[in-house]
Amino acid sequence: MDNNELVIRQATAGDYEAVVDFYYDIIDHQDEREFGAKWTKDVYPSRGDIRTDIDNGNMYIGTVDGRIACAMAVTGNDEIYNDVIWPTEASEDEVSVIHLLAVHNDYAGLGFAKQLVNYAKDLSRALGRKVIRLDVLKGNLPAEKLYLKCGFRFVSEQKIYYEDTGLADFRMFELTL
C-alpha cells in the first residue's frame, strides 16, 4: 500500500460482489475496534440492501489501487427520520441521508471517512439538496467526532428500531448545505 490515493466513485452492478465482500469483511472484524460497526451479516446490510443501493445509484465506493477501502450509501430522505424534529426545514426531495459509511481496518486513520463525507456534501449540493442527515448508534464516539468535525450538528437522541440493533438509542446529526 505505497499509494494511498483514494478514488471515490458510484458503485456499478459489476461492483456488487466486491461491495458485499467489503461489508462482510467489516462485519467479520467489527469487534476488533472498540467502536466498530454493530452490523449483522445478511440482516444489515443485507445483500438485498446493497443490491438496491447499487441499482438505485446510491452506493459509493472509495478504492485504493483498485481495492475497496471505504464505502457509503447516500440516499434521499429516510422515513424513519420523519418523527425527528430537525432544525432545518426541508422537503423530502431536499434531504440526503448517509448510511453504511465504513472504512476497512487496513485503511483506518488515513482520513478516508472524512473524504467520503466531503464527497457526500458535494454530491448532495449537486443534487440540489439542502441538508444531510444521519444517525449514529449512541456510544460510537469516533463517528460522532468525525461528523462534528465535518460540520454536522447534534440534533437529538432517538430510540430507533433497526433489524440489526433492535430498539436502541441513536444520536441524530444534521448538516445544512
C-alpha positions as a printed Julia matrix, in Angstrom:
177×3 Matrix{Float64}:
   0.0     0.0     0.0
   2.55    2.57   -1.09
  -0.03    4.68   -2.9
  -2.92    5.6    -0.62
  -4.68    7.83   -3.14
  -8.41    7.36   -2.7
 -10.63    7.34   -5.77
 -14.33    7.73   -4.91
 -16.97    6.75   -7.44
 -20.51    5.47   -7.77
 -20.65    1.69   -7.49
 -21.88   -0.23  -10.53
 -23.63   -3.58  -10.9
 -20.21   -5.09  -11.66
 -19.01   -4.0    -8.21
 -21.79   -5.85   -6.38
 -19.84   -8.91   -5.15
 -16.82   -6.79   -4.17
 -19.08   -4.42   -2.19
 -20.76   -7.36   -0.43
 -17.31   -8.8     0.37
 -16.2    -5.39    1.69
 -19.14   -5.08    4.09
 -18.88   -8.73    5.16
 -15.21   -8.17    5.97
 -16.15   -5.08    8.0
 -18.67   -7.22    9.92
 -16.19  -10.07   10.42
 -13.7    -7.66   12.02
 -16.01   -5.16   13.72
 -15.21   -6.48   17.18
 -11.52   -5.6    16.68
 -12.36   -1.93   17.09
 -13.72   -0.52   20.32
 -16.33    1.4    18.32
 -16.71   -0.88   15.31
 -19.92   -1.26   13.39
 -22.64   -3.27   15.12
 -23.95   -4.77   11.9
 -25.16   -8.31   11.33
 -24.35  -10.23    8.17
 -27.38  -10.73    5.93
 -29.51   -8.55    8.25
 -27.92   -5.12    7.87
 -26.53   -4.61    5.47
 -28.19   -7.46    3.63
 -27.25   -8.5     0.12
 -30.61   -7.03   -0.92
 -29.82   -3.68    0.75
 -26.52   -3.5    -1.11
 -28.11   -4.53   -4.41
 -30.84   -1.89   -4.0
 -28.35    0.85   -3.14
 -26.23   -0.02   -6.18
 -29.23   -0.35   -8.51
 -30.62    3.0    -7.32
 -27.27    4.72   -7.78
 -26.88    5.37   -4.04
 -23.75    3.32   -3.26
 -20.34    4.98   -3.43
 -17.01    3.25   -3.02
 -13.56    4.56   -2.36
 -10.78    2.48   -3.87
  -7.02    2.41   -3.44
  -5.17    0.63   -6.22
  -8.48   -0.96   -7.28
  -9.32   -2.35   -3.82
 -12.38   -1.09   -1.94
 -11.06    0.81    1.07
 -14.29    2.52    2.12
 -17.92    2.83    1.13
 -21.19    4.55    1.93
 -24.73    4.92    0.7
 -26.15    8.39    0.09
 -29.91    8.18   -0.23
 -32.85   10.52   -0.19
 -34.94   11.11    2.9
 -35.42    8.12    5.2
 -38.97    7.79    6.53
 -37.59    6.55    9.86
 -36.46   10.17   10.38
 -39.92   11.69    9.86
 -40.65   11.86   13.61
 -37.43   13.73   14.38
 -37.73   17.48   14.91
 -35.0    18.73   12.6
 -33.72   22.31   12.89
 -33.57   22.8     9.12
 -36.89   22.79    7.34
 -36.59   20.78    4.13
 -38.92   18.89    1.84
 -38.26   15.18    1.27
 -36.52   15.86   -2.05
 -34.17   18.35   -0.36
 -32.75   15.76    2.07
 -29.78   13.41    1.71
 -29.07   10.67    4.24
 -25.73    8.94    4.75
 -25.92    5.23    5.59
 -23.39    2.42    5.85
 -20.3     4.61    5.98
 -17.37    2.3     6.68
 -13.61    2.23    6.26
 -11.76   -1.07    6.05
  -9.41   -1.69    9.02
  -6.42   -1.76    6.64
  -7.1     1.9     5.79
  -8.1     3.25    9.21
  -6.62    6.58   10.23
  -5.91    7.84    6.71
  -8.78   10.35    6.58
 -10.89    8.32    4.18
 -14.1     8.7     6.22
 -13.74   12.48    6.06
 -13.16   12.26    2.3
 -16.38   10.23    1.95
 -18.34   12.79    3.95
 -16.95   15.63    1.83
 -17.91   13.68   -1.29
 -21.44   13.29    0.1
 -21.59   17.06    0.68
 -20.54   17.82   -2.91
 -22.9    15.19   -4.31
 -25.84   16.47   -2.25
 -25.22   20.05   -3.34
 -25.08   18.91   -6.99
 -28.43   17.16   -6.49
 -29.96   20.38   -5.13
 -30.29   19.06   -1.58
 -30.5    21.48    1.36
 -29.43   19.2     4.16
 -27.7    15.91    5.02
 -28.98   13.86    7.95
 -27.75   10.7     9.62
 -27.83    8.7    12.81
 -25.06    7.27   14.95
 -25.52    4.46   17.45
 -25.16    6.02   20.89
 -21.66    5.41   22.2
 -19.93    5.42   18.8
 -17.73    8.36   19.76
 -15.34    8.22   16.79
 -18.27    8.52   14.36
 -19.74   11.41   16.34
 -16.35   13.14   16.39
 -16.0    12.68   12.62
 -19.38   14.16   11.82
 -18.94   17.1    14.2
 -15.52   17.79   12.65
 -17.18   17.73    9.21
 -19.67   20.42   10.24
 -22.65   18.37   11.36
 -24.53   19.35   14.5
 -26.09   17.08   17.07
 -29.88   17.38   16.94
 -31.39   14.86   19.35
 -31.32   11.37   20.72
 -33.98    8.99   19.43
 -34.99    5.42   20.05
 -34.99    3.73   16.65
 -35.67    0.12   15.74
 -33.36   -1.44   13.17
 -33.29   -5.17   12.45
 -29.63   -5.47   13.41
 -29.74   -3.44   16.65
 -33.32   -3.86   17.8
 -34.7    -0.82   19.62
 -31.67    1.27   20.53
 -30.6     4.83   21.26
 -29.31    6.74   18.26
 -27.91   10.23   18.07
 -29.23   12.27   15.17
 -26.99   14.69   13.25
 -27.67   17.25   10.53
 -25.59   19.38    8.18
 -27.19   22.32    6.41
 -25.66   22.77    2.98
